[in-house]
Amino acid sequence: MGLTRVNPDRIRQEIEAAISTGVFPGAVLLCALGRRIIFHEAFGMADLFENRKMRKNSIFDLASLTKPLATTLAISKLMEKGRLSLDQKIGDLLPEFQDSDKAHITIDMLLRHRSGLPAHRHYYPVILQSGEQPRHCLRRLLVKEPLENKAGEKEVYSDLGFMVLAWVIEEVGGRRLDGFVSREIYAPLGLDRLFFMELIPDNEKNKIYQGQFVSTQLCPWRKKVLTGEVDDDNAYAVGGIDGHAGLFGDAPAVYRLCAEILEVLQHRPSRVLPGIIKEFVRRDKGFGRVAGFDTPSKEGSSSGRFFSKSSIGHLGFTGTSFWIDPGNGFIVVLLTNRVHPSRSGEGIKKFRPKIHDLIWCELMENNIH
């Protein structure tokens, strides 16, 4: 497909305006048609206190992009290996749930946010003060957590469901989530800049990637600016690795994984990812989400007005997002540090649809027909 010349100045101006009005200090935007990158630039600051500029390969705390790009893909690999199926119940997979009200929750319900579990809980103070091994404490809390809805009936976006999925992956896959996705997906694809940051003394990744991490909040209770340390409080409490948050990466690595997902969605063989992902993105009538991914909402979608109904994507609390349109191969990766130095800013909610519409009009209209 030949690409016509584009003028991305309006995109640059919109991002610079967002920086000047405090929507976020910095951003990296990467846009592509399939395997061809058509825009990739960095803007603003990676750390305001250190006066450190954003780079095109700056490494972000990807927050909830962990859900689709780590946890969901790990589940797909276990299914490919014949060790897991979407209709399996967690009571049959995890003995701790056998006699609980959650025994009949399926893997599919967890992936589609229909488990009945609440959206979020502040588990971290309990975990940090318990004296227990942190992940054991979290799992005990998950087993005890009352359901808010009957399993399968209502869609409620839930961090807790993906905490349970990480537990399933470790139990069935025999390795912790970070080790499993690294060995099965990231390493075979050469994605060495997509990884979890375990909170251990002398983590070698701090040395390897020194000066490349994008800072997040000045945390009021950790009493420091978070740089190369997971922003999510619950993920922090269990050592930096869980199914809902903890993944770090740069825009090129996120894009390359999105391009691999696109191959599957366009019915072409991926080197690594299983074809079962096509089943994950099947939409059920009356529900907005697919298994592990988000889809454009009918009104006010963060993806703007032009991504097709078959598109998939996800948002991250720290200001990260990606969108993939399998109909035309359009991929947009937008990574920002909107929580730096404070989580309070909400301007990105209006910025996201506006910038995606502008990207489409400036970069795509002449190139997808």
C-alpha positions, 0 to 999 in steps of 0.5 A: 500500500503506497502512503501519501504525504502527510502533515502531522503538524496539527498533531504536534500542536495538539500534544504541545498544547496539552503539555502547556495546559497541564494535561500531562508533562510528556508523551510518546505517540506512535502510529502505524499501518500494520508493520509500517510506522508512519509517525513516532515522536516524543514530547515534553518531559519524562521527569519534571524534577530532574528536568529530564526530556522524554525520548522515543524509547522512554520506558513507561509504567504501562499500568492496566495495559498489563491486562491485555498485553501480559495476563490475557496473552498468557491465558491464550498461551495456556489455552494453546497448550491445552492446559486451560479453557475459557469455560473452566471454573476457578473452583476447579483450578484453585482449591482455595475457591472450591467452597466459596461463592466464586467457585463457578466463575469461569476464565471467560467471565474474568477476562470479560469483567463479568465475574461479579467481583468489585472493581477495586479494593485498597488491599495494600494497607492490609497487605503491608501491615499483615506480616504475611507473605504479601501474595499469600495475603492478597490471595486470602483477601481475594477468596474472602471478598464478597461478590457484588453481582451474580457471576456472568450477569453484569459487566464491571471493569475489575482489577480483582478479576485479573489478580485472580487470573495471575494466580491461575496462570501461576498455578496452571503454567507453573511460573509466575506471570512475569516469567511466563510471559517473558519466556513464552511471548516477549523473548521469542518476539525479541521484546526485551523492552517489555518487562515487569519491575520486581521490587527487589534490592539491586534489580539489575533492570534499574542499572540496565535502563537507568535514566530511561524510566518515565516518572509517575506520581510523587507518592504521598505515602511512599514519600518519593517520586516513583521512577521504575517502581510500579505506581499501582498501590496493590501491585506495589504491595505484592512486589511489583508483579500482578495481573492487573498492573506492573508491566513496563515498556516503551512505545516501540515494544508495545507497538510490536506486540500490537502488530503481532496481535493484529496479525492474528486478528487479520487471520494471518499466522503469528510467530508466537501468539495463538489463533485463539485470540480471535475467539477472545475478541468476539463480542457478546450482545449487550456487553461492551468488552471482549475478553481481555480487551476494551472496544470503542464505546458507542459515545465518547470513546477514548478512541474517538469517532473513527475506529471501527466496531471491530477495534480493540484496545485498552487504557492505563491509569498512568496515561497509557493506551493503545488501539488496533483496528483490524479492518485497516491495520491502523495501530495507535500507541499513546503513552503519557505520564499524566500522573506525574507528579500527581494523580489528580489530573483528569484532562486526559479524558477529553484529550484522548478522543480529540487526539485520536480523531485528529490522528485519523484525519491527518494521518489516515484518511488518505492512506487506508482507501 
